[in-house]
Amino acid sequence: MPKTCFSTLSCPDWSWNDLLSKGAAAGFDGVEIRLLERETDLLKRPEFSAAERPQRRAELKQSGFQVCVLASSVRFDYPDESTRNEQLEIGKQYLDLAAELGSESVRVFGDVLPDSTDENARRTVMQQIADGLQKLGEHAEPLGLTVVIETHGDYSNSEIVAQTLSKVESPAVGVLWDTHHPWRFCGEPLAETFARIKQWVRHTHWKDSIVRSGADLDSSGQNAADSAHNLMSGHKHADYVLFRGGEFPALKCMKLLRQHGYDGWFSLEWEKMWHPELEDPEIALPLFPVKIRELWEFAG
């Protein structure tokens, strides 16, 4: 059966204990930690200090729940080398934390490339990103972990993802396929996306959306969107709806993954943190494991 998890973007106000108890009650096998109580820098959370980590491991073992991914904000598209070096060190700290929590992966971004009219600048930044991934991969390998770059921002374009990953030698570097982003933001057919990146796919995000014209954000929605963009310059807006209530061809996507023998996680990324108008996690989360199992059966 498919392994399901949820991003904590879904539940920005939940505590660590909430993740374990409410997540399991909603039918999930694990959690992808993007933030905790609205703090996106997990290295700042007291729950994950060096002294507290043994207790967290014990709680996870007792609960039978798994932290499958730590979703960092690390990216290597910065022009300044010292900033990229800082990002590298943060990524290594995330990997060390992930290892102690029994996680499998750390998510990073590619994010934003220079304008397409400047090919030399684009190639330079892509090489910077590849170099950063390689160095993180070298740190991840002895830990038995994977660094996954998300199809997000300009890296929603699967051709850019494939070009960048072809420059990386470490087997510990893969792709987090946000199945929605290339389809919605780049107009890519799912089969085209998957054909380009399938050799690297280690983790998947799932969400659903519709095209809603003329809908303006209110002040809280705009503030949340601004916060997302400040943290991730490649963040793009979509009109999200409950999973399987929109236009995303989820069954087609599941068939591609099953035919390829994918055995990774299926993660619901319900972006409540960035879209406060969305339904609360108590409504959105329990629907997902049931629907993923249905898709799994239909696609078999």
N, C-alpha and C positions, 0 to 999 in steps of 0.2 A: 504493500500500500504506500501511497505517496507520503512523504514527511512534510508537514505543514508548520510554518512559523509565521510570526507577524512582526513588522517593524514597530518600534515604540513611537514612531511618528503618529501611530494610530491612537495612542493613549498618553499624551504629553504630560498628564498630571499624575500618572500612576507611580507608585513607589516600587522598590525592588521586590518587596513581598507581594505587592499587587501583581507584578509580572508573573510570578510563580503560581499564585493561587488562581487569579482570574484568567490567566492564559491557559492553564490546564483545564479549568472549568469550561472554557469556550471551545475546547476540543483540539487544541494545538499540541504539537510535540516539542516545540521550542520557541525561542524568541530571538529576534535580530535587534540588538540594542543600538539605536541611533542616538537616543537621549534618555535621560532619566530626570523626571520632575523638571522638564523644560531646559535642562542643562545639556548642551550638545557636546561639550568637552568632557568625555567620560573620565579623563585623567584627573579631573578636578573633583570628582565625586568621592565623598568619604567612604562610601561602600566599597570602592575599588582601591583604596590605599593598600600598601604592601601588608600592613598589619591585619587588614580585614579580609584579604583574599582567601586564606584557608577556610574561614567561616562561610564565605560565598560558595566555595567548592563543596563544602559539606552540605549546605542547603540544597544545592543543585542535585547532588547525589541522592539525598533523602527524598526529594520531590520527584525524581525521575524526569525532570525537565532539562532541556539543554539550551545553552546560549550558543547558537549555531554561527552567528556572525557578529562582529563588532563593526559598526558602520561609522567610519571616521570621516572627517572633512578634509583629509590630506589630499593635496593636489600639487602637481609639478609644472603648472602653466605659468608660474610667476616669472617675470623677466630677471629678477634679482637672484643671483646665485646663493647668497647667504640665506635668503628666505626659503629657497628650495632645500637647502641643507637643514634648516629648522624643520621643514615639513618631513624630511627624511627621518630625523630623530624622533619626531612625534609618531610617525608611522611605526618605527621600531618599538617604541613604548607601547603602542596599541597591540603589536604582535606579541610582546611579552605578556601583557595583560590577557590577551586572548588565550595564550598557552596555559596560563594559570587557571582560567575559567573553563578549560576543556572545550574551547570553541574551535571551529574549523578554519575560519577565514577572517580577514580584515578587508573591508571595502575602502577603496580610494576612488578619486575622480581623475579624469583627464581634464575635462571641463571646457575651456574656451581657447580657440586658436585665433591667430591674427586673421585679418580679412583675406578672403580667397584670392584677391588680386595680388597679394604678396606671397608668392610661392616659396621664396627663400626663407622668409620669416616663419611661415607655417612649418616647413621642414625642420627648422631649428627648434621650434617649440615641441614638435612631435618627438624629436630626438631627445630633448630634455625629459619629456614624460617617459619615454622608453628607458632612459638611463635611471630615472628615479624608480621605476618599476623593477628594473633589474637589481638594483641595490636592495630594495625591500625584499625581493624574492630570495636573494642570497641570505638575508637575515631569517626569512621564513622557513627555508628548507630544513635546517637542523631542528627546528621546532615542530616539524611535521604539519605546518600550516600553509595556507594559500593566500596570496594577495589577489583580490579581484577588483578590476577596474569596471565601473558601471557604465552602461550605455546611457549617458546623461550629458546634458549640455551639447556642445558640438560633437561629443562622442556618442550621441544618439545615432549618428551616421555610422553604420556598421563598416563601411569602407575605410573610414578613418581608424576605427578600432582595429581592423585587420592589418592595416598598414603599420600601425604602432606596435602591435603585438608581434609582428614578424621581425621586429628589431630587438626583441627580448629573448634571451636564451634560457633564462631560469624556468624550469618546469613548475616552479611554485607560483607562477603568475598566470592568472586566468581571467575570465570575464564574468561579471555579474550581468546577465541579460535582463534588463528591465524590459520585459516583453512589450510593454505599452509604448515606450518612448520612440523607438525607430519607426514604428507603425504610425503613431499619431503625429509626431513632430517632423518626420522626414518623409512621410508617405511611402515607406518601404513595405512591400509585401512581406509577410512573415517568412515565407520560404526563402526569399532572397536574403533577408537578414541572417537567418539561421545557417544558410549555406556558407556565408562568409565567416561566421564566428563559431560554428558548432564545435570545432576542435578545442576551443578554449573555455566553453561554457561550464562553469562550476556551481553557479547559484542563479536563481531566478526571482525577479519581482513580478507581481501581478497586481493589476488595477484595471478599472474600467472607466470610460468617459463617453460623453456625447458632445456634439457641437451645439453650443447654445449661443446664439447671436444676440448682441445688444444687452448683455447682462453686465452691469457694473458692480465692482466690489464696494462693499460698505467700508467704513473706516477701519474696523477691526480686521477685515479681510485684506485690505490694502497694507496695513501694518505688518500682518503676518507674511504677506507676499514680499514686502520689502526686506523683512528679516531673512527670509529664505534666500533672496537674491544677494544680500550682503554676505551670507555664509557660503553660498554656491553661486558664482557669477553666471553659471550656465542654466540656472533654474528657469523653467518655462511653465506658463500657466496652462492648465487644462480644466475642463468642467467635469469633475469626477462624480461618479454615481456608484451606488452599491454594486459590488461585483456580480456580473452577469446581468445587470440592469441597463447596460449601455451598448456600445457599438463594437467593442473589442472582440475579435474572432477567437475566443478562448479555446474552443474545441479544436480548431485548426492548429493552434499553437501546441496544445497538449499532444496531438497526433504526431507533430514533428519531433517533440521531445521523446515520446515513447518509442517511436520508430528508431530513434538514434540510441536508445538504451540509457537515457538520462536517469540518474539515480540520486540527484541532489535535492535540495530543499525547494519548496514552493512557498514563497514568502508574500504575504499580503502587505502592500505598502499603502495603507489608508492614510492619506496625508492630512490628518486632523490638525497637526501642528501648524501647517502652512495654509490650511483652508478651514478656519474655525466654523464655517457655516455647515460643514459636513456633519452627518449623523455621529452620535457619540459611539465610543468603542463598544459599549454594551450591546448596541444594535448591529454595528458593522462586523465585528470580529466573528461571532459564532456562525455567521452564514458561510464563511470562507472554507473551513475544512470540509463541510458537507458538500459544497459545490465542487471543490477540487476532487474529492473522491468520486463524485458523479462523472466529472470530465474524464478522470482516469479510466473508469469503467467503459464509458462510451468510446474512448479512443483506443481501447485494447483490441 
